Amino acid sequence: MQEKLNQLKAILAEVYDLSSAAALLGWDQQTYMPSAGAVGRGYQIGTLQKIAHNKFTSDQVGKLLEDLATYQKQLDPDSDDACLIRVTDREYKKQTRVTSEWVENFARETTIAHQVWEKARSENDFASFKPNLERIFELRREYSSFFIPYEHVYDPILDDFEPGLKTSDVQEIFNALRPQQVELIKAISEKPQVDDSFLKGAFDQSKQWDFGVSVITDFGYEWNRGRQDRAAHPFTQTTGVDDVRITTRIYPDELTAGMFSSMHESGHALYELGVDKALARTPLATGASLAMHESQSRMYENLVGRSMPFWEFYYPRLQDTFPSQLGNVSLEDFYRGINKVEPTLIRVEADEATYNMHVMLRLELEIALMEGNLDVKDLPDAWNAKMVEFLGIIPPNDADGVLQDVHWSSGLIGYFSTYALGNLISLQLWELIQQDIPNLSDQIRKGQFGELLDWLRRKVHRHGAKYEPQELIKRITGSKIDPEPYMRYLNSKFSQIYNL
Amino acid sequence: MQEKLNQLKAILAEVYDLSSAAALLGWDQQTYMPSAGAVGRGYQIGTLQKIAHNKFTSDQVGKLLEDLATYQKQLDPDSDDACLIRVTDREYKKQTRVTSEWVENFARETTIAHQVWEKARSENDFASFKPNLERIFELRREYSSFFIPYEHVYDPILDDFEPGLKTSDVQEIFNALRPQQVELIKAISEKPQVDDSFLKGAFDQSKQWDFGVSVITDFGYEWNRGRQDRAAHPFTQTTGVDDVRITTRIYPDELTAGMFSSMHESGHALYELGVDKALARTPLATGASLAMHESQSRMYENLVGRSMPFWEFYYPRLQDTFPSQLGNVSLEDFYRGINKVEPTLIRVEADEATYNMHVMLRLELEIALMEGNLDVKDLPDAWNAKMVEFLGIIPPNDADGVLQDVHWSSGLIGYFSTYALGNLISLQLWELIQQDIPNLSDQIRKGQFGELLDWLRRKVHRHGAKYEPQELIKRITGSKIDPEPYMRYLNSKFSQIYNL
């Protein structure tokens, strides 16, 4: 049986190599690739992915998994090998259910839809995009049909990003969260607004860069195991257990985007870099799910990076870096400025108090569309109605509303909720961390993040993808995903800032 | 048959994608990869190369080639399809002769030998490297034995880099070249030396970079189809017909390395970028051979970049860039300085007049070692004796002599001659170009390189690897590889500089 397990591992290692090579190609595409290289790059990534997929879904893998099924039950269920067999088997069964015809159709339709969307958005013309979006939702429903019987038509596509999580779980969580968050936003809106005008203006880009680098170095990001580059849309890319790269964007006329995006991505990177090296070149050598990943990135970005203790240490340094812009702005005013709450049209620009609302809006619409309870033609009106209901604002046009981002046109349906779930998980962990490290605030106040990282590595990172997210959270916190810690955090933080 | 040809092309396209993905990984490894990523990168490149090799040498490819053999003969022999089948068949037959056991042994032994060589070189200890080098030559002889019958034991390894070329061809060429070049070097050594001291000193690195970029932009290097980065050892990497990257090195205390290496690599890149796009994703989408490649890089580096017309245009610009260092150096003195002839210990630092001597030295030793007429234990003495005979100098130690570079430790035996053959070819082409573009010097004197590039594209680049190098040269010049044009060039150029 050990022989068969080794055979399986050898195949999985090749699949990992192919996927991580494709990841490096993707990183290059968004950082350094000359523009004319795009066509060839498309072929390369396509070929690598196809070969990886064929290897992973081969009959040989199926046979090995069958042979290993009873062996797995004899192992300690927490052992790396038992988890590897279990996770591989689960993924194998999922991937082999989907026909290659569907995969091809989906690739073709989303490539076309993406181009149509770009034009539709620039021309504020939802009607031209409608047929493509209809086709994408049709294909997504067809995808779900491969997994009949399911509890809910949305379950199979959610499961791709949050293994084991059900639509009903997410709905329950969000139903508890939404009214509280709406109430908070309303309360804030009735208070005088804070001033953040000092965050706009001319900020030297290389100084911004260096400040961000110094912060994430303090967080524990190891530069011999990663690097930071600029990209239009910041992302983290893993090309191996010892090569996890991040990207950031820096604006010449604004201070916050660059540093918070560096902190955010470093949270993702620290997670990937903390995975136990024994899991290298296996499907377990990554985070447990997108929500778990967001819990790490949002923790470093917000719970650390937008906190008062953090800025007690770093604000004098930032003032020294930008004396003419910030010399006369007090720490308290700066703190309020970077935490200003104001409903915006799009998630990526949202503050902590309104962020989840964008996610819940999208989830409700996606579910209705998947269920067939909403027609694509009625989507713009539904979008705008929800914006008013959730955030009290209405997009001036479809380009800034229903056409605002790339997800749907790329077929990315089913994972939006992970953005909000990550926030919730981050606070469940944070409350526990504060119990385990009672003087954490003092440490942060001194720019010390070693104990925090050590805790995360021990409790979260090292396990990689051995456990499903709900299972992992339960192991760590004793509870399932729970919105209450996050609401406690939001209420406490913003009551103080807005005198609620 | 068209169907079978398409099947073959589909496989070759995948092989191309895998190889060009590996090329990008290699580029990244030498430019941006964080140091700890090396282990994972080794696995990735190994996996991609293995899969590419297995695909290319599969029975399916063998069967398709068999089926297409007669079809190929019905085609116009110059057609892309006929060349593709011919070149693929040739390469297939070569690769399938070599056992996978040999490939594995060779990979393992060279990995070990490389490590041993690094230590041996740093400790100036040839004896410790001797057993590894013996093993490498044994393996290389074993490699040749797969191709019995051969004319000469060195033929099969030469053929890997110069398809179709024989050891006897190279020996004949070098036998004609060597005495003439030795004579020239002797004549120069009896003349007063030129001064090049002004090339050392502090030269701002970003100004050096910008100057190099402006020159290769004028050459016609397209930045939407390539890029330049820094690397310890400059190289050109092709990751597709529209993505050909170069690297350079810049020293803060020296002026010439950076700009000449940029010009050199841009010559390689222009070749790859000039390949007919109809050949994309086939084995023909690259240069015809290493010697043909060197003919292009050495042309831009030397025939253009170290010529008087070139500097008549660029020297005022260079003086403006470095006024304090070059303001008082005349054009004539600068020209003589960058063309100073002085025997050195290593090829990469050699001037035009002595460069080929390093190559001929290496070739003679490699042939003797392959024939068994020289023992590895006697190699240091043989090396030093040849250095005296060819260049009139003797290395102070083995580290700067027989251990000087990476080639042998990496198993790279058989291609050193291509460095010199490239020089010879560059002059054969150059004499023809000057006939076809009579006012080329005037164009260069104005910084105009469009007609030159156009000529090279039409005559050389577009064909890619459709023809073997000797065949291609004969098609263009009517002659085989011939050392006389190069000697005419050297004699004329250095007679003028050194008043011979």
Boltz contact constraints between the chains, C-beta under 6 A:
constraints:
  - contact:
      token1: [A, 14]
      token2: [B, 47]
      max_distance: 6.0
  - contact:
      token1: [A, 17]
      token2: [B, 43]
      max_distance: 6.0
  - contact:
      token1: [A, 17]
      token2: [B, 44]
      max_distance: 6.0
  - contact:
      token1: [A, 17]
      token2: [B, 47]
      max_distance: 6.0
  - contact:
      token1: [A, 20]
      token2: [B, 44]
      max_distance: 6.0
  - contact:
      token1: [A, 21]
      token2: [B, 21]
      max_distance: 6.0
  - contact:
      token1: [A, 21]
      token2: [B, 44]
      max_distance: 6.0
  - contact:
      token1: [A, 34]
      token2: [B, 224]
      max_distance: 6.0
  - contact:
      token1: [A, 34]
      token2: [B, 225]
      max_distance: 6.0
  - contact:
      token1: [A, 34]
      token2: [B, 226]
      max_distance: 6.0
  - contact:
      token1: [A, 34]
      token2: [B, 227]
      max_distance: 6.0
  - contact:
      token1: [A, 34]
      token2: [B, 243]
      max_distance: 6.0
  - contact:
      token1: [A, 35]
      token2: [B, 224]
      max_distance: 6.0
  - contact:
      token1: [A, 36]
      token2: [B, 224]
      max_distance: 6.0
  - contact:
      token1: [A, 36]
      token2: [B, 225]
      max_distance: 6.0
  - contact:
      token1: [A, 36]
      token2: [B, 242]
      max_distance: 6.0
  - contact:
      token1: [A, 37]
      token2: [B, 240]
      max_distance: 6.0
  - contact:
      token1: [A, 37]
      token2: [B, 242]
      max_distance: 6.0
  - contact:
      token1: [A, 37]
      token2: [B, 243]
      max_distance: 6.0
  - contact:
      token1: [A, 40]
      token2: [B, 240]
      max_distance: 6.0
  - contact:
      token1: [A, 40]
      token2: [B, 242]
      max_distance: 6.0
  - contact:
      token1: [A, 40]
      token2: [B, 243]
      max_distance: 6.0
  - contact:
      token1: [A, 43]
      token2: [B, 17]
      max_distance: 6.0
  - contact:
      token1: [A, 44]
      token2: [B, 17]
      max_distance: 6.0
  - contact:
      token1: [A, 44]
      token2: [B, 20]
      max_distance: 6.0
  - contact:
      token1: [A, 44]
      token2: [B, 21]
      max_distance: 6.0
  - contact:
      token1: [A, 47]
      token2: [B, 14]
      max_distance: 6.0
  - contact:
      token1: [A, 47]
      token2: [B, 17]
      max_distance: 6.0
  - contact:
      token1: [A, 224]
      token2: [B, 34]
      max_distance: 6.0
  - contact:
      token1: [A, 224]
      token2: [B, 35]
      max_distance: 6.0
  - contact:
      token1: [A, 224]
      token2: [B, 36]
      max_distance: 6.0
  - contact:
      token1: [A, 225]
      token2: [B, 34]
      max_distance: 6.0
  - contact:
      token1: [A, 225]
      token2: [B, 36]
      max_distance: 6.0
  - contact:
      token1: [A, 226]
      token2: [B, 34]
      max_distance: 6.0
  - contact:
      token1: [A, 227]
      token2: [B, 34]
      max_distance: 6.0
  - contact:
      token1: [A, 240]
      token2: [B, 37]
      max_distance: 6.0
  - contact:
      token1: [A, 240]
      token2: [B, 40]
      max_distance: 6.0
  - contact:
      token1: [A, 242]
      token2: [B, 36]
      max_distance: 6.0
  - contact:
      token1: [A, 242]
      token2: [B, 37]
      max_distance: 6.0
  - contact:
      token1: [A, 242]
      token2: [B, 40]
      max_distance: 6.0
  - contact:
      token1: [A, 243]
      token2: [B, 34]
      max_distance: 6.0
  - contact:
      token1: [A, 243]
      token2: [B, 37]
      max_distance: 6.0
  - contact:
      token1: [A, 243]
      token2: [B, 40]
      max_distance: 6.0
